[in-house]
Structure formats: structure tokens, C-alpha cells
């Protein structure tokens, strides 16, 4: 059912040069004598969260209201809601039928809801409701079905869909990194929103297996088996996960794409290609903010908040 994930993958196997060298030697040998084993090993590495996944950068101005969501199999997805203040002051529980519009925040691979916390106050000041969540295996949510410390792109889609079903369709969605690709697929699958914002997107998670191949040094036999494993786990065509394949005829919301030219996690060209492929999209480029500081920059915050609230 799941499919594995994105460009930050390299951090899983890069901590020590000697370890990477040993991995490359092992994969080179297995390519010739046991490519099936190499394919399963590559899949395991591909699905493993980065080593710093539990070191959470908390950009929330203050805690919101916790309101967890349960997946169909009973696993818990951590949800946090910030309601705009009423005449009686700050709200302490979610509104059953909110009269104001909602923005949904979607984190990326190895992240958690607090990473997009800098958007909370500007959106509340604009009178909007904010909902954020942790994907399975991330933050305060229960583990993924494939085990603790691992996750998949399907985990992102399942969590997003469950949160929308429980807390209502958002007016706008702001997504970071892998969250952008999975948000794109979710809206193509039927999740409705008026506007989307993709920040530092990784539009085709499957294509980034090329980077894993270069990193680990395996060959075409291992690659074929890795893609076969991914296809079986996904239970749907792998091309579905490629946001660049969106058709100009598809009924998808307009999107703002924000990407930094010096992003070392997801190349700037990923954002350029997504903006060109999406039926109605605007690309805004930044310089020197990288992959994470772009979520804190005042100019970016204002740009995104103005876009989603207009």
C-alpha cells in the first residue's frame, strides 16, 4: 500500500564517509549476485526517516487546541487547531461548524506540524482558522504501518485525507517539500481547496530514486527491483505521484510555488518545473533561504498569507 519518499533520503545514509563507502561496495556486489536482496535493502533505506526526524524545530507562536484524528486502522494522527479569537477571547476548543475559512498546513518528510508554525499568527490575525497535523511516523502521531522510524508518501495522503474528513475541507492548503507532492495528488484525487501553496516542493518523489541510485552506487537490476517493490506497495501507478504529470484539463486549484535558488534538499528546478506544469501557477523565487529558513522569512510569510487569504 505505501510508497516511499523523497530527496532528504540522502541524509539517512550519509553521516559517515566510511559507512557510505561500505554501502556502495555492498550494493555493487549485490547488484551481480543478489539484486533482489539489494532491491529490498534499497527500499528499506528509502523508507527510513532522516536521523534528525525527532529533533523538532518548533516555530509555533503558542500551542493550539489538540484534536486527534483516527485512521481507518485505528492509528492516531496528531492534529492541532488554532481558532481566531472570538469576542470572548481566545477559544479553548475546536468550533464544530467554523464560520471562518480554514488553512491546512502540511509538513514535509521528516518534519512535523510545528515547522510551519510561523504561519499561524499571521493567518489568525487575518481572521482565518489554522489546522496542522503530523503524518504517521512523524511528530506526535502513531508509527507508520511499516514500522517506527519509517514512513511513506501514502502515509502523507492518508493523513491529509483523514484530517479533511474529520475537520472539514480547507479553503487553502500550504504545503512544504514532500507535502507538496502528496497534496497535489490528494487534490487530484478529490480533496477540494480554493488555493494551494507549494513551498520548496519535491514534485516527483519516485524520480528522486535516481539520487539514491547515484548515492549507493547500485545498477539497473537493483533499480528495477526497487521500483517493482514501490509499485506493489503503492497499489496504484507510480506516475500518480508525479505532480508534473498534471493535465491542463484537470480541475485543480491555482497554486503559488515558492522555491529558493540555493535549496540543497530539493533543487530549485523542481519548483520551476512544477510551476510550468501546473495549469494555473505562479513561481516566486528567493535567494539564500535554503530549504527550511524559507518557512520563517517575513517576506515569504506575508506573500503566502496574502495569497491564500485573498
C-alpha positions as CSV (number, residue, x, y, z in Angstrom):
1,X,0.0,0.0,0.0
2,X,2.7,2.6,0.9
3,X,5.2,4.1,-1.4
4,X,8.5,5.5,-0.2
5,X,9.7,9.0,-0.2
6,X,11.8,12.0,-1.1
7,X,15.0,13.9,-1.6
8,X,16.1,14.2,2.0
9,X,16.7,10.5,1.8
10,X,20.4,11.0,1.4
11,X,20.7,12.2,5.0
12,X,19.8,8.6,6.0
13,X,23.0,7.1,4.7
14,X,25.5,10.0,4.6
15,X,26.5,10.5,8.3
16,X,30.0,8.9,7.8
17,X,32.0,8.6,4.6
18,X,33.3,5.2,5.6
19,X,29.8,3.9,6.1
20,X,28.7,5.2,2.7
21,X,31.7,3.6,1.1
22,X,30.9,0.3,2.7
23,X,27.3,0.6,1.5
24,X,28.5,1.3,-2.1
25,X,30.8,-1.8,-2.0
26,X,27.9,-4.0,-0.7
27,X,25.4,-2.7,-3.3
28,X,27.9,-3.2,-6.1
29,X,28.4,-6.8,-5.1
30,X,24.7,-7.5,-4.6
31,X,23.9,-6.0,-8.0
32,X,25.6,-9.0,-9.5
33,X,24.9,-11.8,-7.1
34,X,21.6,-10.9,-5.3
35,X,19.8,-8.0,-6.9
36,X,16.5,-9.0,-5.2
37,X,18.1,-8.6,-1.8
38,X,19.7,-5.3,-2.9
39,X,16.3,-4.1,-4.0
40,X,14.7,-4.8,-0.6
41,X,17.6,-3.2,1.2
42,X,17.3,-0.1,-1.0
43,X,13.6,0.1,-0.3
44,X,14.3,-0.1,3.5
45,X,16.8,2.8,3.2
46,X,14.4,4.7,1.0
47,X,11.6,4.5,3.6
48,X,13.7,5.3,6.7
49,X,13.2,8.8,8.2
50,X,16.3,11.1,8.5
51,X,18.3,10.8,11.6
52,X,17.2,14.2,12.9
53,X,13.5,13.5,12.4
54,X,12.8,13.7,16.2
55,X,14.8,16.9,16.6
56,X,11.8,19.1,16.0
57,X,12.0,22.7,15.1
58,X,9.1,24.3,16.8
59,X,8.0,27.6,15.1
60,X,4.6,27.7,16.7
61,X,3.9,31.1,18.5
62,X,1.8,29.2,21.1
63,X,0.1,25.8,21.4
64,X,-3.2,25.4,19.7
65,X,-6.1,23.0,20.5
66,X,-5.2,19.3,20.2
67,X,-7.8,17.3,18.4
68,X,-6.5,14.0,17.1
69,X,-7.8,12.1,14.1
70,X,-8.0,8.3,13.8
71,X,-7.1,6.5,10.6
72,X,-9.3,3.6,9.4
73,X,-7.0,1.0,11.1
74,X,-7.2,2.8,14.4
75,X,-3.8,4.6,14.3
76,X,-3.8,8.1,15.8
77,X,-2.9,11.2,13.8
78,X,-1.9,14.2,15.9
79,X,-3.9,17.4,14.9
80,X,-3.6,20.9,16.2
81,X,-6.1,23.7,15.6
82,X,-5.8,27.4,16.1
83,X,-9.2,29.2,16.1
84,X,-9.3,33.0,15.6
85,X,-10.3,34.8,18.8
86,X,-14.0,35.4,19.5
87,X,-15.5,38.4,21.2
88,X,-14.9,36.5,24.4
89,X,-11.2,36.0,23.9
90,X,-9.1,33.0,22.7
91,X,-11.0,29.8,22.1
92,X,-10.1,26.7,24.0
93,X,-11.9,24.0,21.9
94,X,-12.5,23.5,18.2
95,X,-15.5,25.0,16.6
96,X,-18.0,22.3,15.4
97,X,-19.0,24.3,12.4
98,X,-16.5,27.1,11.9
99,X,-17.9,30.3,10.3
100,X,-14.4,31.3,9.2
101,X,-12.3,29.8,6.5
102,X,-9.6,27.3,7.2
103,X,-6.0,27.0,6.0
104,X,-4.4,23.5,6.3
105,X,-0.7,23.3,6.9
106,X,1.2,20.2,5.6
107,X,4.7,19.4,6.7
108,X,7.4,17.6,4.7
109,X,9.5,14.4,5.0
110,X,10.9,14.0,8.5
111,X,9.2,17.2,9.7
112,X,6.2,17.9,11.9
113,X,3.4,20.4,12.2
114,X,5.5,22.9,14.3
115,X,7.8,23.5,11.3
116,X,5.0,25.6,9.7
117,X,4.1,27.3,12.9
118,X,5.3,30.7,11.8
119,X,2.2,30.9,9.5
120,X,-0.2,30.6,12.5
121,X,-0.2,34.2,13.9
122,X,-0.4,36.0,10.5
123,X,-3.3,33.8,9.5
124,X,-5.1,34.2,12.8
125,X,-4.6,38.0,12.5
126,X,-6.3,37.8,9.1
127,X,-9.2,36.1,10.8
128,X,-8.6,32.6,9.5
129,X,-8.7,29.2,11.2
130,X,-5.5,27.1,11.0
131,X,-5.3,23.3,11.1
132,X,-2.0,21.3,11.1
133,X,-1.2,17.7,11.6
134,X,1.6,15.1,11.9
135,X,1.9,12.4,9.3
136,X,2.1,8.8,10.7
137,X,5.7,8.2,11.9
138,X,6.2,11.9,12.4
139,X,5.9,14.2,15.4
140,X,3.3,13.1,17.9
141,X,1.4,10.7,15.6
142,X,1.4,6.9,15.8
143,X,4.0,5.0,13.7
144,X,3.6,4.1,10.1
145,X,2.3,0.7,9.2
146,X,5.9,-0.2,8.0
147,X,7.3,0.4,11.5
148,X,8.7,3.0,13.8
149,X,11.2,5.4,12.3
150,X,9.9,4.8,8.8
151,X,7.2,6.3,6.6
152,X,5.8,6.5,3.1
153,X,4.3,9.1,0.7
154,X,1.0,7.2,1.1
155,X,1.1,8.0,4.8
156,X,1.0,11.6,3.9
157,X,-2.0,11.2,1.7
158,X,-3.9,9.1,4.2
159,X,-3.3,11.5,7.0
160,X,-4.3,14.6,4.9
161,X,-7.5,12.9,3.7
162,X,-8.4,11.8,7.3
163,X,-7.8,15.2,8.7
164,X,-10.0,16.8,5.9
165,X,-12.8,14.2,6.5
166,X,-12.7,14.9,10.3
167,X,-12.2,18.7,10.4
168,X,-13.7,19.9,7.1
169,X,-12.4,20.9,3.7
170,X,-9.9,23.8,3.8
171,X,-10.2,26.9,1.8
172,X,-6.4,26.8,1.2
173,X,-3.5,24.4,1.7
174,X,0.1,25.4,2.4
175,X,2.5,22.5,1.9
176,X,6.3,22.1,2.3
177,X,8.6,19.8,0.5
178,X,7.2,16.2,0.1
179,X,4.0,17.6,1.5
180,X,3.6,19.5,-1.8
181,X,3.7,16.4,-4.0
182,X,1.3,14.5,-1.8
183,X,-1.1,17.5,-1.5
184,X,-1.1,17.7,-5.3
185,X,-2.1,14.1,-5.5
186,X,-4.7,14.5,-2.8
187,X,-6.4,17.3,-4.7
188,X,-6.2,15.4,-7.9
189,X,-7.9,12.6,-6.0
190,X,-10.8,14.8,-5.0
191,X,-9.8,16.9,-1.9
192,X,-11.1,20.3,-2.6
193,X,-9.4,23.6,-1.9
194,X,-9.6,27.1,-3.4
195,X,-5.9,27.8,-3.5
196,X,-2.6,25.9,-2.9
197,X,0.8,27.0,-1.9
198,X,3.8,24.7,-2.6
199,X,7.0,25.7,-0.7
200,X,10.3,24.1,-1.7
201,X,8.4,21.3,-3.4
202,X,9.6,17.9,-4.4
203,X,7.1,17.3,-7.2
204,X,8.0,13.7,-8.2
205,X,9.1,11.6,-5.2
206,X,9.7,8.5,-7.3
207,X,12.1,10.3,-9.7
208,X,14.4,11.0,-6.7
209,X,15.3,7.3,-6.7
210,X,17.9,8.5,-9.3
211,X,19.7,10.3,-6.5
212,X,19.6,7.3,-4.2
213,X,21.0,5.2,-7.1
214,X,23.9,7.6,-7.5
215,X,24.5,7.7,-3.8
216,X,24.5,4.0,-3.2
217,X,26.1,3.0,-6.5
218,X,23.7,0.2,-7.4
219,X,22.9,-0.6,-11.0
220,X,19.8,-1.3,-13.2
221,X,19.0,-4.7,-11.8
222,X,18.6,-3.3,-8.3
223,X,16.8,-0.3,-9.6
224,X,14.2,-2.4,-11.4
225,X,13.5,-4.4,-8.3
226,X,13.3,-1.3,-6.1
227,X,10.7,0.2,-8.5
228,X,8.8,-3.1,-8.5
229,X,8.6,-3.1,-4.7
230,X,7.4,0.5,-4.8
231,X,4.8,-0.3,-7.4
232,X,3.4,-3.2,-5.3
233,X,3.4,-1.1,-2.1
234,X,1.7,1.8,-3.7
235,X,-1.2,-0.2,-5.1
236,X,-1.6,2.4,-7.8
237,X,0.5,3.6,-10.7
238,X,3.8,5.3,-9.6
239,X,3.1,8.0,-12.2
240,X,0.2,9.2,-10.0
241,X,2.7,10.6,-7.5
242,X,4.3,12.8,-10.1
243,X,2.7,16.3,-9.8
244,X,4.5,17.2,-13.1
245,X,2.1,15.0,-15.0
246,X,-0.9,17.0,-14.1
247,X,-3.0,17.7,-17.2
248,X,-4.0,21.2,-18.3
249,X,-7.6,19.8,-18.5
250,X,-7.7,18.7,-14.8
251,X,-9.8,20.7,-12.4
252,X,-7.2,21.7,-9.8
253,X,-6.9,24.8,-7.8
254,X,-4.4,27.6,-8.7
255,X,-1.1,27.4,-6.9
256,X,1.7,29.6,-5.7
257,X,5.1,27.9,-5.9
258,X,7.8,29.4,-3.7
259,X,11.4,28.0,-4.0
260,X,14.8,29.1,-3.1
261,X,17.6,29.1,-5.6
262,X,20.0,27.8,-3.0
263,X,17.8,24.9,-1.8
264,X,20.2,21.9,-1.3
265,X,17.4,19.4,-0.4
266,X,15.0,19.9,-3.3
267,X,16.7,21.5,-6.3
268,X,15.3,24.9,-7.4
269,X,14.5,23.4,-10.8
270,X,11.9,21.2,-9.1
271,X,9.9,24.3,-8.3
272,X,10.4,25.8,-11.7
273,X,9.1,22.6,-13.4
274,X,6.1,22.4,-11.1
275,X,5.1,26.0,-11.8
276,X,5.4,25.3,-15.5
277,X,3.4,22.1,-15.4
278,X,0.6,23.2,-13.0
279,X,-2.4,24.5,-15.0
280,X,-2.5,27.8,-13.2
281,X,0.6,28.6,-11.1
282,X,2.8,31.5,-10.1
283,X,6.5,31.0,-9.3
284,X,8.2,33.2,-6.7
285,X,12.0,32.6,-6.3
286,X,14.0,33.5,-3.2
287,X,17.8,33.7,-2.6
288,X,19.7,32.4,0.4
289,X,16.9,31.0,2.4
290,X,17.5,27.3,1.7
291,X,15.0,24.5,2.4
292,X,13.9,25.3,6.0
293,X,14.6,29.0,6.7
294,X,12.2,29.8,3.8
295,X,9.4,28.8,6.3
296,X,10.5,31.7,8.7
297,X,11.2,34.5,6.3
298,X,8.9,37.5,6.9
299,X,8.6,38.3,3.2
300,X,7.6,34.7,2.4
301,X,5.2,34.6,5.3
302,X,3.5,37.8,4.0
303,X,3.5,36.6,0.4
304,X,1.8,33.3,1.3
305,X,-0.7,34.7,3.7
306,X,-1.7,37.4,1.3
307,X,-2.1,34.8,-1.4
308,X,-4.2,32.3,0.5
309,X,-6.4,34.9,2.1
310,X,-7.2,37.0,-1.0
